[in-house]
C-alpha cells in the first residue's frame, strides 16, 4: 500500500505512436513548450517498424516557438552548458524565437515499444557536434559528424528563459 501512495501525484497517461506502439518518455529531454501537443504529435508518427525514428511532425497552426535559428555574421555567439547536457551549446544573443508549427521527435525502439530521446518545437536539426552518442545509429559516423558540423556552423540556439 505504501508503494502505491508514493505514486499518487504522478500522471501515468499512456503515450502511443499512431502505429500503436507505447512510448516511454525521457522527461529530461522533452522541452516544456512541447507538453501541450506531445500526445497529438506522437499519434501522427508511424514507426514503420524502424529501430530509430527522427521525424518532424507538422501541425496546421502555430503551436509555439523554435529556439533554433540560422545565424548571420552580425550575431553575437556564445557557448553555454545547458541543463542535462555534457558540454556547452552554441547560443545566440539578442534574437527572438520564431513562431513554428512543427515538433521534432526522436525515438529509439526498446522492448515493449519506443523510448522518446527528445522532443522539441522546431524543424529537424542535427545532434550537437560534441554528442558522439547521438551518432551511434548513423550508418556512417564520419558523414553524420560532418552533417552536424555543417548544421551548427549555420545555426545556434536562443536561450530558453
C-alpha positions in Angstrom: 0.0 0.0 0.0 2.8 2.4 0.8 4.3 1.8 -2.7 1.1 3.0 -4.4 0.8 6.0 -2.2 4.2 7.3 -3.3 2.9 7.5 -6.9 -0.4 9.2 -6.3 0.7 12.6 -7.6 2.1 11.2 -10.9 0.3 11.2 -14.2 0.7 7.9 -15.9 -1.2 8.8 -19.1 -0.1 6.5 -21.8 1.7 7.9 -24.8 1.4 5.9 -28.1 2.5 6.3 -31.7 0.0 6.4 -34.5 1.1 2.9 -35.4 0.1 1.7 -31.9 3.5 1.2 -30.0 3.8 2.5 -26.5 6.2 5.4 -25.9 8.3 5.7 -22.7 9.1 9.3 -22.0 12.5 10.8 -21.2 11.2 13.8 -19.3 14.6 15.5 -19.1 14.6 15.9 -22.9 11.0 16.9 -23.5 11.2 20.7 -23.8 8.5 22.4 -21.7 6.7 24.1 -24.6 6.1 20.6 -26.2 3.9 19.1 -23.5 0.5 20.5 -24.6 1.0 19.0 -28.1 3.1 15.9 -27.4 0.3 13.3 -27.4 -1.1 14.6 -30.7 2.4 14.7 -32.3 3.2 11.1 -31.3 -0.2 10.0 -32.7 0.9 11.3 -36.1 4.0 9.1 -36.1 4.0 5.7 -37.9 7.1 3.8 -36.8 7.2 1.5 -39.9 8.9 -0.9 -37.5 12.1 1.1 -37.6 14.6 0.9 -34.8 15.4 4.6 -34.8 13.0 7.4 -35.7 13.8 11.0 -36.3 10.9 12.9 -37.7 9.2 16.3 -37.9 5.5 16.4 -37.2 3.7 19.3 -38.8 0.5 21.0 -37.4 -1.9 23.2 -39.3 -1.4 26.0 -36.9 1.4 27.7 -34.9 2.0 25.6 -31.7 4.9 27.6 -30.2 8.3 29.0 -31.0 11.5 27.5 -32.2 14.7 28.3 -30.3 17.0 27.2 -33.1 17.8 29.9 -35.7 20.1 30.5 -38.6 22.9 32.8 -37.6 24.4 35.7 -39.5 27.9 37.2 -39.3 26.3 40.1 -37.2 25.1 37.8 -34.5 26.6 37.7 -31.0 27.6 34.0 -30.5 28.5 32.5 -27.1 28.6 28.9 -25.6 26.8 27.8 -22.5 26.3 24.4 -20.8 22.6 23.7 -20.7 20.8 21.6 -18.1 21.3 17.8 -18.7 24.0 18.4 -21.3 27.6 17.2 -21.0 29.1 20.1 -22.9 28.4 23.7 -24.0 25.9 24.5 -26.7 26.2 27.2 -29.4 24.0 30.1 -28.4 23.0 33.4 -30.0 22.2 36.6 -28.0 19.6 39.3 -28.8 17.5 37.2 -31.0 13.8 36.2 -30.7 12.4 32.7 -31.1 10.4 32.2 -34.3 6.8 31.1 -34.5 6.6 27.4 -35.5 4.0 24.7 -36.4 6.4 21.7 -36.1 7.5 19.3 -33.4 10.6 17.1 -33.9 10.6 13.8 -32.1 13.4 11.3 -31.9 12.7 7.8 -30.7 14.5 4.5 -30.3 12.9 1.1 -30.2 13.1 -0.7 -26.9 11.5 -3.8 -25.5 7.7 -3.2 -25.5 7.7 0.0 -27.6 9.8 3.1 -28.1 11.8 5.4 -25.8 11.5 9.1 -26.5 15.0 10.5 -26.8 13.9 14.1 -27.3 11.0 16.3 -28.4 11.2 20.0 -29.2 9.3 22.6 -31.1 11.1 23.2 -34.4 12.2 21.5 -37.6 14.8 18.7 -37.9 18.3 19.6 -36.8 21.5 17.7 -36.3 22.9 16.5 -33.0 25.3 18.9 -31.3 28.8 18.3 -32.6 30.2 17.1 -29.2 27.4 14.5 -28.7 29.1 11.4 -30.2 26.5 9.2 -28.6 23.9 10.7 -30.9 25.8 9.4 -33.9 25.7 5.8 -32.8 22.7 5.0 -35.1 24.2 6.6 -38.1 25.3 4.3 -41.0 28.5 6.3 -41.3 29.8 8.1 -38.3 32.0 10.5 -40.3 29.2 11.6 -42.6 26.9 12.1 -39.7 29.5 14.1 -37.8 30.1 16.3 -40.9 26.4 17.0 -41.3 26.3 18.1 -37.7 29.3 20.4 -38.2 27.7 21.9 -41.3 24.4 22.4 -39.5 25.8 24.0 -36.3 28.1 26.2 -38.3 25.0 28.0 -39.6 22.7 27.6 -36.6 22.5 28.4 -32.9 20.1 28.2 -30.0 18.3 31.1 -28.3 18.4 30.6 -24.6 15.0 29.5 -23.2 14.2 31.6 -20.1 
